[in-house]
Amino acid sequence: MSTAKAYATQSATSPLAPFTLERRAVGPKDVEIELAYCGICHSDIHMARGEWGNSTYPMVPGHEMVGRVTKVGAEVKGFKPGDLAGVGCLVDSCRTCGPCGHHQEQFCEQGAAFSYNSTEMDRVTPTFGGYSSSVVVDEAFTLRIPSNLDLAAAAPLLCAGITTYSPLHHWKVGKGSKVGIVGLGGLGHMAVKIASAMGAEVTMLSTSKAKEADAKKLGAHAFGLTSDPETFKTLRGRFDFILDTISAPHDYNAYLGLLGLDGAMVVVGVPPAPTPVAAMSLIGGRKTLAGSLIGGIQETQAMLDFCGKHGITSEIELIPVQKVNEAYERMMKNDVRYRFVLDLKTL
């Protein structure tokens, strides 16, 4: 066993504060990583504040963690001390069910082991996340970070990056695809960068005209102001694919109207209440409304390699860990462009 410095919350109403946790000893197949940075995902706030009803405490959030390998087990083949490495949302799965056999560990039928607010596959040992100085993880769930990427700005790729890459990849977005991205936040800005690098014609769909300049700077080819009802008339039937990143209540039917024949709209944002969908919004044009989570380990590595090839990272604000509670409050006000990352050296 070893100890790690961390920031944790003790209850749904407690601020995050200094905490010491125990990491397991490095086993034969394990990799130990000295963490340098960890991104803050909006789901960290939901979990820390008990808003999804499944939170356990004490909780150390964080599933966008990157650093350098410090120790490896005797059977580890793919990593050595000094390598850049990262850990995303997953730290283990059953590895035997159908989804695991198809490299879709995020959908493990036994329930995957997540980076925090979860347990190891023994269903007893709690997992603690990346707001900490180190982590120990099985090699099979350890990811290689391309050396040409800024390490701090690469951290959010492990959630925001794969959450947007996975549906774009699964629905075969590429050269010639006409893609709409709904919402320019932590997820949306990554979707613009990735879809553009895939060769798609990208339109940012936002309620705020102030987002247009940023969207085009990030790689969008066009902009649609969705607070203007005329936009839904002008762009009707235009898109092959829409990626909806919005977590606030909004009308799915209006956006389905922007799809052309056989178009697909994929939801990755999670509004707080169910959203009504009219059957005719789907029947007309043989459209698909789907959802997507993160990706499996193989796809997450493919995303990192793709981002390394194209020089893609997140737009971040790097902050000391002592400002994590302030960052949470600012995120609730949408006061970040576009992802906070904790500098774990400040622990």
Helices and strands as residue ranges (DSSP letters): E 2-8, E 17-23, E 30-39, H 42-48, E 65-72, E 84-87, E 90-92, H 98-101, G 105-107, E 113-114, E 134-138, G 139-141, E 143-144, H 151-154, G 155-158, H 160-170, E 178-182, H 186-197, E 201-206, G 209-211, H 212-218, E 222-225, H 229-234, E 239-244, H 252-256, E 259-267, H 279-283, E 288-291, H 297-310, E 316-320, G 321-323, H 324-332, E 339-343, G 344-346
